[in-house]
């Protein structure tokens, strides 16, 4: 991509408060061989279903597809660790020519006989779509033969993007829970769109327990076959990752009549607002009173601990590039609370309404990107003089290359960023990264200066 093309791209994606800001086109399919940052359909399905702790996952395709997504979420489990294994039919040239259905059937039979699983998910991949293997028929036959739930995940590539994979995973979950009966008196809530990356689901569950609200199941962090079967009995679905779970929430509303709301437990502001909303919808007056007292206590404690970081970090500039729009919105709010201005923000799977919210939270001139690539990110980070980049594993080398601080918000991280404790962890990590002495030396080598950084460290 040359500079002229970059300028053209910038003109088409940069959003600000002006009325003539151009429209961002979201949800476009990723083109094979393009510079898109979006992952494939199969990857999207796998990251949603992988945290089901006692599920077995068979990837029907070449071995590379299975290796690419092995333990991809890094989710924590309070029970089984089966989901950390990865099984593949390892399709070879002969299978591509003559078909891989027999090989898939044999793989299902082997797992059923060896492990006696409760549920097996079978994923289609790009090559399976090309050769035309009928995984639906193979799974149906295997289920009748073995007595094990065998669920096809229609995640064939070349037919969408990562968000398409999310929908394929949601369809598979509905296949799993669709035959469950809804009780006459529903109770508790389902937590959709949290994957318990570093124990966040446990943190939120603890908060809700303290105010008197029960989680039936999380979908899918630290969930199990049995807990997912209880999902139709909930009186409310709360959805954190809208990109991956709004579709499932709508399906459950249509089939079971369960209403849903969007929530976020990233940052003090969003955590407090989400707890209040949940308490008002499913709790009584005592629950609401408990919630207010709990929020007051936790928010005051968080404010006391975060205040010193705000004093040191105020005035810095941040760039954000993450997967979902809800995450970007929460990050902007957290940076605002720390006095850090967001100057570049982008997502891979953000929705149009999320970009509108992002636009309302940022200043005029902020660059807002959908499905950017490293070349663009580098150019815009330099142009806007960002001091810190928040991203995932692909963005870390870019930050270090530019001599910019980095904050890990990827799905392999091991430190929780959810709830009140997560807000403090976020501030601590931003402080450690931004004010590390290494940047003073990097800037010195480049002939740059940063008076505020020098004052804080010298």
C-alpha positions in Angstrom: 0.0 0.0 0.0 1.6 3.3 -1.1 1.2 6.7 0.5 -1.5 7.8 -1.9 -3.6 4.8 -1.2 -3.1 5.4 2.5 -4.3 8.9 2.2 -7.4 7.7 0.2 -8.1 5.1 2.9 -7.7 7.8 5.6 -10.2 10.1 3.9 -12.7 7.2 3.8 -12.4 6.0 7.4 -11.5 9.0 9.5 -14.5 10.0 11.6 -15.0 13.0 13.7 -17.8 15.3 15.0 -18.3 17.0 11.7 -21.6 16.4 9.8 -19.7 15.4 6.7 -17.8 12.6 8.3 -18.0 9.6 6.0 -19.8 6.3 6.8 -17.8 3.3 7.9 -18.8 0.1 6.1 -18.9 -2.7 8.7 -19.3 -6.4 8.4 -17.6 -6.8 5.0 -16.4 -10.3 4.2 -12.7 -10.8 4.3 -11.1 -11.5 0.9 -8.7 -14.4 0.6 -5.1 -13.0 0.3 -6.2 -9.5 1.3 -4.6 -7.2 3.9 -7.7 -7.7 6.2 -7.0 -8.3 9.9 -10.2 -10.3 10.3 -9.8 -13.9 11.1 -11.6 -16.7 9.2 -15.1 -18.1 9.8 -13.8 -21.2 11.4 -11.7 -19.2 13.8 -14.7 -17.1 14.9 -16.7 -20.3 15.7 -13.9 -21.9 17.6 -13.2 -18.9 19.9 -16.8 -18.9 21.0 -17.2 -22.7 21.5 -13.7 -23.6 22.8 -14.3 -22.5 26.5 -17.1 -25.2 27.0 -15.0 -27.1 29.4 -16.2 -30.7 28.8 -16.7 -30.5 25.1 -14.6 -32.3 22.5 -13.8 -30.4 19.3 -13.0 -32.2 16.0 -11.7 -29.9 13.3 -12.5 -31.5 9.9 -9.8 -30.1 7.8 -6.0 -29.9 7.4 -3.9 -30.2 10.6 -2.9 -26.5 10.3 -6.5 -25.4 11.1 -6.5 -27.3 14.3 -3.0 -26.1 15.3 -3.9 -22.5 14.5 -6.8 -22.5 17.1 -5.4 -24.9 19.7 -6.4 -23.5 23.2 -7.1 -20.3 21.4 -9.1 -18.6 24.1 -6.9 -19.5 27.1 -10.1 -19.5 29.1 -9.9 -20.7 32.7 -11.9 -23.7 34.0 -13.2 -24.6 37.5 -13.8 -28.2 36.3 -12.8 -30.2 33.3 -9.8 -29.4 31.2 -10.9 -31.5 28.2 -11.4 -28.4 26.0 -7.7 -27.7 26.0 -7.2 -30.7 23.7 -7.6 -30.3 19.9 -8.6 -33.1 17.6 -8.3 -33.1 13.8 -9.2 -35.4 10.9 -5.9 -34.2 9.3 -7.2 -34.2 5.7 -4.5 -35.0 3.2 -4.3 -34.9 -0.6 -6.0 -38.3 -1.0 -8.9 -37.1 1.2 -9.3 -34.0 -0.8 -9.6 -36.0 -4.0 -11.9 -38.8 -2.7 -13.7 -37.1 0.2 -13.2 -37.1 3.9 -16.5 -38.2 5.3 -15.4 -41.7 6.2 -12.3 -40.3 8.0 -14.6 -37.9 10.0 -17.0 -40.8 10.9 -14.0 -42.8 12.1 -12.7 -39.9 14.2 -16.1 -39.4 15.9 -16.3 -43.1 16.7 -12.8 -43.2 18.1 -13.5 -40.3 20.5 -16.9 -41.6 21.5 -15.4 -45.0 22.3 -12.2 -43.7 24.0 -13.6 -40.8 26.1 -17.4 -41.3 26.4 -18.0 -37.6 25.9 -21.2 -35.7 26.5 -20.9 -33.5 23.4 -18.7 -33.3 20.3 -18.5 -30.3 18.1 -17.4 -30.9 14.5 -16.1 -27.9 12.6 -16.1 -27.6 8.8 -13.2 -25.6 7.3 -12.4 -24.0 3.9 -11.4 -27.2 2.1 -14.4 -29.1 3.4 -16.7 -26.5 1.7 -14.7 -26.9 -1.5 -14.9 -30.7 -1.7 -18.5 -30.9 -0.4 -18.3 -33.2 2.6 -21.8 -33.4 4.2 -20.8 -33.0 7.9 -24.5 -32.6 8.9 -25.2 -36.1 7.6 -22.1 -37.6 9.2 -22.9 -36.0 12.6 -26.5 -37.2 12.5 -25.5 -40.7 11.7 -22.7 -40.7 14.4 -25.2 -39.4 17.0 -27.6 -42.3 16.2 -24.8 -44.8 16.2 -23.0 -43.7 19.4 -25.6 -42.0 21.5 -23.4 -39.0 22.0 -24.5 -35.5 21.0 -22.5 -34.7 17.8 -23.2 -31.1 16.7 -22.0 -29.8 13.3 -20.5 -26.3 13.2 -21.1 -24.8 9.8 -17.9 -22.7 9.7 -16.8 -23.2 6.1 -14.4 -20.5 4.9 -14.5 -18.3 1.8 -18.1 -17.5 2.8 -17.9 -14.7 5.3 -15.6 -13.4 8.1 -15.0 -14.0 11.8 -18.5 -12.6 12.7 -20.0 -15.3 10.4 -18.1 -17.8 12.6 -19.7 -16.3 15.7 -23.2 -16.9 14.2 -22.2 -20.5 13.3 -21.2 -21.1 16.9 -24.4 -19.6 18.2 -26.4 -21.9 15.8 -24.5 -24.8 17.3 -25.3 -23.7 20.8 -29.0 -23.5 19.9 -28.7 -27.0 18.5 -27.4 -28.0 21.9 -30.0 -26.3 24.1 -32.9 -26.2 21.7 -34.7 -29.3 23.0 -34.7 -28.1 26.6 -38.0 -27.1 28.2 -38.5 -23.7 29.7 -39.8 -23.8 33.3 -43.0 -22.0 34.2 -41.1 -19.8 36.7 -37.8 -18.8 35.2 -35.1 -17.7 37.5 -31.5 -16.4 37.4 -29.6 -15.0 34.5 -27.4 -16.1 31.7 -24.1 -14.3 31.0 -23.5 -14.2 27.3 -20.3 -13.1 25.7 -17.8 -13.6 28.5 -15.1 -16.3 28.0 -13.4 -16.2 31.5 -10.1 -15.3 29.9 -8.4 -14.5 33.3 -11.2 -15.3 35.7 -13.5 -12.3 34.8 -16.6 -14.4 34.8 -15.8 -15.5 38.3 -15.3 -11.9 39.4 -18.7 -10.8 38.0 -20.4 -14.0 39.4 -19.0 -13.0 42.8 -20.5 -9.5 42.5 -23.9 -10.8 41.5 -23.9 -13.4 44.3 -23.2 -10.7 46.8 -26.2 -8.7 45.7 -28.5 -11.8 45.5 -28.6 -12.7 41.8 -27.7 -16.1 40.4 -26.0 -16.9 37.1 -27.5 -20.1 35.5 -24.7 -20.4 33.0 -22.1 -18.3 31.3 -22.0 -18.7 27.5 -19.3 -19.8 27.1 -16.7 -19.1 29.8 -16.3 -22.0 32.3 -19.5 -23.5 31.0 -20.3 -27.2 30.6 -22.8 -29.4 28.8 -25.1 -29.6 31.8 -24.9 -25.8 32.6 -25.7 -24.9 29.0 -28.8 -27.1 29.1 -30.0 -24.9 32.0 -29.9 -21.8 29.9 -33.5 -21.8 28.7 -34.6 -21.5 32.4 -33.2 -17.9 32.8 -35.4 -14.9 33.2 -32.8 -12.6 31.6 -29.8 -12.8 29.3 -27.0 -10.2 29.8 -24.8 -9.8 26.7 -21.2 -8.4 27.1 -19.6 -9.2 23.7 -22.3 -8.0 21.4 -20.4 -9.0 18.3 -20.3 -12.7 19.2 -23.6 -13.1 21.2 -26.3 -10.6 20.1 -27.3 -13.2 17.5 -27.7 -15.9 20.1 -29.6 -13.6 22.5 -32.1 -12.8 19.7 -32.5 -16.5 18.9 -33.1 -17.3 22.6 -35.6 -14.5 22.8 -37.5 -15.8 19.8 -37.5 -19.4 20.9 -37.7 -19.2 24.7 -39.0 -15.7 25.3 -35.9 -14.6 27.3 -35.3 -10.8 27.1 -31.8 -9.5 26.9 -29.8 -6.4 27.6 -26.2 -5.3 26.7 -23.8 -4.9 29.6 -20.1 -4.2 30.1 -18.0 -5.0 33.1 -14.9 -3.2 31.9 -14.1 -0.1 34.0 -15.8 1.4 37.1 -18.4 3.3 35.2 -19.7 0.4 33.1 -19.5 -2.1 35.9 -21.6 0.1 38.1 -24.1 0.9 35.5 -24.5 -2.8 34.5 -25.0 -4.0 38.1 -27.7 -1.3 38.6 -29.5 -2.3 35.5 -29.5 -6.0 36.2 -30.7 -5.4 39.8 -33.6 -3.2 38.6 -34.7 -5.8 36.0 -34.5 -9.1 38.1 -34.2 -8.0 41.7 -36.6 -6.6 44.4 -36.2 -3.5 46.5 -33.8 -5.3 48.8 -31.6 -6.4 45.9 -31.5 -2.9 44.6 -30.5 -1.5 48.0 -27.8 -4.1 48.3 -26.6 -3.2 44.8 -26.3 0.5 45.6 -24.4 -0.2 48.8 -22.1 -2.6 47.0 -21.4 -0.2 44.2 -20.7 2.7 46.6 -18.2 0.6 48.6 -16.4 -0.8 45.6 -16.4 2.3 43.5 -15.0 4.5 46.3 -12.2 1.9 47.0 -11.4 1.8 43.3 -11.3 5.6 43.0 -9.0 5.9 46.0 -6.5 3.4 44.4 -6.8 4.7 40.9 -6.4 8.4 41.7 -2.5 8.4 41.9 -2.3 6.8 38.5 -4.7 9.4 37.0 -2.4 12.1 38.2 0.6 10.6 36.5 -1.1 9.6 33.2 -3.2 12.6 32.5 -2.4 14.2 29.2 -1.2 11.1 27.4 -2.6 9.9 24.0 -3.8 6.4 23.3 -4.4 4.2 20.2 -6.8 1.3 20.4 -7.2 -1.7 18.1 -9.2 -4.6 19.4 -11.7 -7.2 18.2 -15.1 -6.1 19.2 -16.7 -2.6 19.4 -18.0 -3.1 23.0 -14.4 -3.5 24.1 -13.2 -0.4 22.3 -16.0 1.7 23.9 -15.1 0.5 27.4 -11.4 1.2 26.8 -12.2 4.8 25.6 -14.2 5.4 28.8 -11.4 4.0 31.0 -8.8 6.1 29.2 -11.0 9.2 29.7 -11.3 8.4 33.4 -7.5 8.3 33.6 -7.2 11.6 31.7 -5.8 9.9 28.6 -7.1 11.1 25.2 -7.9 8.4 22.6 -6.6 9.6 19.2 -6.9 6.4 17.1 -9.4 3.6 17.6 -10.4 0.7 15.5 -11.9 -2.8 15.7 -12.1 -5.9 13.6 -15.7 -6.8 14.0 -17.4 -3.6 15.3 -21.0 -2.9 14.4 -22.3 0.3 12.9 -24.1 1.4 16.1 -20.9 0.8 18.1 -19.0 3.0 15.8 -21.6 5.7 16.4 -21.0 5.4 20.1 -17.2 5.5 19.6 -17.6 8.7 17.6 -19.7 10.3 20.4 -17.0 9.5 23.0 -14.0 10.8 21.1 -12.9 14.3 20.1 -13.0 15.8 16.6 -10.1 14.5 14.6 -9.9 11.1 16.2 -9.2 8.5 13.6 -11.7 5.6 13.7 -10.9 2.5 11.7 -12.7 -0.7 10.7 -10.6 -3.7 9.9 -7.3 -1.9 9.6 -3.9 -3.4 8.7 -0.5 -2.9 10.3 0.7 -0.4 7.7 -2.3 1.9 8.4 -2.0 1.5 12.1 1.6 2.5 12.0 1.0 5.6 9.9 -1.9 6.8 12.1 -0.1 6.1 15.4 2.8 8.2 14.1 0.6 10.9 12.8 -1.5 11.3 16.0 1.6 10.8 18.3 0.0 8.1 20.4 1.9 7.2 23.6 0.3 3.8 24.1 -1.3 1.1 21.9 -3.9 -1.3 23.3 -4.3 -4.4 21.2 -3.7 -8.1 20.8 -0.8 -10.4 19.9 -0.6 -9.1 16.3 -0.2 -5.5 17.5 2.4 -6.0 20.2 5.4 -6.1 17.7 4.1 -3.0 16.0 4.1 -1.0 19.3 7.6 -2.1 20.2 8.8 -1.3 16.7 7.5 2.3 17.1 8.8 2.7 20.6 5.3 3.0 21.9 4.0 1.6 25.2 1.7 -1.4 24.9 -1.2 -2.7 26.9 -2.3 -6.3 26.3 -6.1 -6.8 25.8 -5.8 -10.1 23.9 -7.6 -13.4 24.6 -4.5 -15.1 25.8 -3.8 -12.6 28.7 -3.6 -13.9 32.2 -4.5 -10.8 34.2 -8.2 -9.9 34.7 -9.4 -6.5 33.3 -13.1 -7.0 34.3 -15.0 -5.5 37.2 -13.7 -3.0 39.8 -10.5 -5.0 40.3 -9.9 -5.1 36.6 -10.2 -1.3 36.4 -7.4 -1.0 38.9 -5.3 -3.6 37.0 -5.9 -1.6 33.8 -4.6 1.6 35.5 -1.6 -0.2 37.0 -0.6 -1.8 33.6 -1.0 1.5 31.7 1.1 3.2 34.3 3.8 0.6 34.2 4.0 0.6 30.5 3.7 4.3 29.8 6.1 5.4 32.4 8.7 2.7 32.0 12.2 4.3 31.9 12.9 2.5 28.6 10.9 5.0 26.6 13.1 7.9 27.8 16.1 6.1 26.3 14.3 5.2 23.1 13.2 8.8 22.6 16.7 10.0 23.4 18.1 7.7 20.7 15.7 9.1 18.3 16.4 12.7 19.3 13.0 13.1 20.8 12.0 14.6 24.2 9.2 14.1 26.5 9.3 16.7 29.3 6.5 15.2 31.4 8.1 11.7 31.2 11.4 13.2 32.3 9.9 15.1 35.2 8.2 12.0 36.5 11.3 9.7 36.2 14.3 12.0 36.8 
